[in-house]
Amino acid sequence: MLPIFILIILLFSIVIHEIAHGSVAYYLGDPTAKEAGRLTLNPIKHLDPFGSVILPVLLLLLTQGRGPVFGWAKPVPINPYNFKDRKWGSLKVSIAGPSVNFLIAIIFGLLIRFIALPEAVFHLFSIIVFYNFLWGLFNLVPVPPLDGSHILFTFLPDKWSKAKIAFQQYGFIILVLLIFFGLGFLVQGAAYFHYLISGYNLSSLLLSF
C-alpha cells in the first residue's frame, strides 16, 4: 500500500501547489486560472501525462516501491498583464506554490512532534511532511520552468534578457538532468527539514538514494 500512498500524497501536494499559484494570481486580478477550471482539487484538471503519471511510476519501479518518487503537474495558466501589482505580482505568484508546500509540511511535522500518533498515521504524516518539503525545495531551484527561475528573473536587470531567453530554451533539458542526477541532494535537504520540524530521522526512507 505504501507506493499508492506515496503517489496520492505526491499528486495532491503538486495539485495544492498549483492551486496556490492560481489563487494568488486571482487575488491579484488575473482570472485566467479560474476561468480554465484550475482552482480545483480535482487532480484530473492538473495532470501532466509525463510528469504526473509516467515519471512517478517509473521512479517507483526503479526504487522497487520504496521511493522517493517525483513528478509535476501542468503549470497553472497565468497572465501577468492582469495583475494589479505589475512590479511584484509574478514574484508573489511564484512564491505562493513553495510556500504552501512548506506550510503543509510544517503543520504535519509539528503534529508528529507533539502528538502521539498511531503507527500508520505517523508514517502517513511523515510522507506528507517529506514530500511537501521536497516539492517546495525542488521548485525553488532556479531552472526554467520552476518557480525559482521566475523568482530569479524578477531580480535580474534588463541587460540579462538574452541570457534569460537562452536559459529558458534549455531549461527542460537541465530539469531532466537535475531529476535523475541531482535529486539526491534535494532528498537529503527534505529529510533534514523533516527531522528539524518533526524530530524524527528518515534515513530508512533514503536507502535507495
C-alpha positions in Angstrom: 0.0 0.0 0.0 2.9 2.4 0.6 3.6 3.1 -3.1 -0.1 4.0 -3.6 0.1 6.4 -0.6 3.2 8.0 -1.9 1.7 8.6 -5.4 -1.5 10.0 -3.9 0.4 12.3 -1.5 2.7 13.5 -4.2 -0.1 14.2 -6.6 -2.1 16.2 -4.1 1.0 18.1 -2.9 1.5 19.1 -6.5 -2.1 20.0 -7.1 -2.3 22.2 -4.0 1.0 23.9 -5.1 -0.6 24.8 -8.5 -3.9 25.9 -6.8 -1.8 28.3 -4.6 -0.3 29.9 -7.7 -3.7 30.3 -9.4 -5.3 31.6 -6.2 -2.7 34.3 -5.6 -2.9 35.3 -9.3 -6.7 35.5 -9.0 -6.3 37.7 -5.8 -4.0 39.9 -7.8 -6.6 40.4 -10.5 -5.9 37.6 -13.0 -8.9 35.3 -13.5 -7.1 33.1 -16.1 -6.6 30.1 -13.9 -10.1 30.3 -12.5 -11.6 30.5 -16.0 -9.5 27.5 -17.1 -11.0 25.5 -14.2 -7.7 25.1 -12.5 -8.7 26.3 -9.0 -9.9 22.9 -8.1 -8.7 19.9 -6.1 -9.8 17.6 -8.9 -6.4 16.1 -9.9 -7.6 15.3 -13.5 -7.6 19.0 -14.2 -4.0 19.2 -13.3 -2.5 16.0 -14.7 0.5 16.1 -17.0 0.9 12.7 -18.8 4.7 12.5 -18.3 5.2 14.5 -15.1 2.1 13.2 -13.2 2.0 9.6 -14.3 4.9 8.2 -16.3 7.8 9.7 -14.3 6.4 8.9 -10.8 5.6 5.3 -11.7 9.0 4.9 -13.4 10.8 6.1 -10.3 8.7 3.8 -8.1 9.7 0.9 -10.3 13.4 1.9 -10.2 13.3 2.2 -6.4 11.3 -1.0 -6.0 8.4 0.8 -4.4 10.4 2.5 -1.7 10.7 6.0 -3.2 11.4 8.8 -3.2 9.4 9.5 -6.3 8.9 12.7 -8.1 6.7 14.5 -10.7 4.9 17.6 -11.6 1.5 18.9 -12.9 0.6 21.1 -15.8 1.5 24.7 -14.9 -1.5 26.9 -14.0 -2.1 29.5 -16.8 -1.2 33.0 -15.6 -1.5 36.3 -17.4 0.8 38.8 -15.6 -0.7 41.7 -17.5 -3.8 41.3 -15.5 -2.0 41.8 -12.2 -2.9 44.8 -10.1 0.7 44.7 -8.9 2.7 44.6 -12.1 6.1 45.0 -10.4 5.9 42.2 -7.8 2.9 40.2 -8.9 4.8 37.5 -10.7 7.1 37.2 -7.7 4.2 36.8 -5.3 2.6 34.1 -7.6 5.9 32.2 -7.9 6.5 32.2 -4.1 2.9 31.0 -3.3 3.4 27.5 -4.5 6.5 26.5 -2.5 5.2 28.5 0.5 2.0 26.4 0.7 4.0 23.2 0.5 6.3 24.3 3.3 3.3 25.3 5.4 1.7 21.9 4.9 5.0 20.2 5.8 5.4 22.3 9.0 1.9 21.7 10.2 2.1 17.9 9.8 5.6 17.9 11.1 4.5 19.6 14.3 1.6 17.1 14.7 4.2 14.3 14.6 6.4 16.1 17.1 3.7 16.9 19.7 1.0 14.2 19.3 1.3 10.5 20.0 0.1 9.1 16.7 -0.8 5.5 15.8 2.0 4.0 13.7 0.0 4.0 10.4 -0.9 7.7 10.9 2.7 8.5 11.8 4.0 7.0 8.6 1.4 8.7 6.5 2.1 12.1 8.1 5.9 11.5 7.6 5.4 11.0 3.9 3.3 14.2 3.7 6.0 16.2 5.5 8.8 14.8 3.4 7.2 15.2 0.0 6.0 18.7 0.7 9.4 19.8 1.8 10.9 18.0 -1.3 8.4 19.6 -3.7 8.9 23.0 -2.2 12.7 22.8 -2.3 12.7 21.5 -5.9 10.6 24.4 -7.1 13.0 26.9 -5.6 15.8 25.6 -7.9 16.4 28.5 -10.4 15.9 26.4 -13.5 13.0 27.2 -16.0 10.1 26.5 -15.7 10.4 26.1 -11.9 9.3 28.8 -9.6 12.9 29.5 -8.6 13.7 30.7 -12.1 10.7 33.2 -12.0 12.0 34.5 -8.7 15.5 34.9 -10.1 14.3 36.6 -13.3 12.4 39.1 -11.2 15.6 40.5 -9.8 17.8 40.2 -13.0 18.5 43.5 -14.7 17.3 44.0 -18.3 20.8 43.6 -19.7 20.5 39.8 -18.8 17.4 39.4 -21.1 19.4 37.4 -23.7 20.8 35.1 -21.1 17.3 34.6 -19.7 15.9 33.6 -23.1 18.8 31.1 -23.7 18.3 29.7 -20.2 14.6 29.1 -20.9 15.4 27.3 -24.2 17.5 24.7 -22.4 15.5 24.7 -19.1 13.7 21.4 -19.7 16.9 19.5 -20.5 18.6 20.9 -17.4 15.5 20.0 -15.4 15.5 16.3 -16.5 19.3 16.1 -15.7 18.5 17.6 -12.3 15.8 15.0 -11.6 18.0 12.0 -12.5 21.4 13.1 -11.2 20.8 15.9 -8.7 17.6 14.9 -6.9 19.5 13.1 -4.2 20.7 16.5 -2.7 17.2 17.8 -2.5 16.1 14.5 -0.9 18.7 15.0 1.8 17.5 18.6 2.3 13.9 17.5 2.6 14.9 14.8 5.1 16.9 17.3 7.1 13.9 19.7 7.4 11.7 16.7 8.2 14.0 16.0 11.2 14.2 19.6 12.1 10.4 20.0 12.4 9.3 16.5 13.5 12.3 15.3 15.5 12.4 12.0 13.6 15.1 10.7 11.2 14.1 9.5 7.8 17.3 7.6 7.0 15.5 4.4 6.3 13.4 6.1 3.6 16.6 7.3 1.8 18.4 4.0 1.5 17.5 3.9 -2.2 19.4 7.1 -2.9 
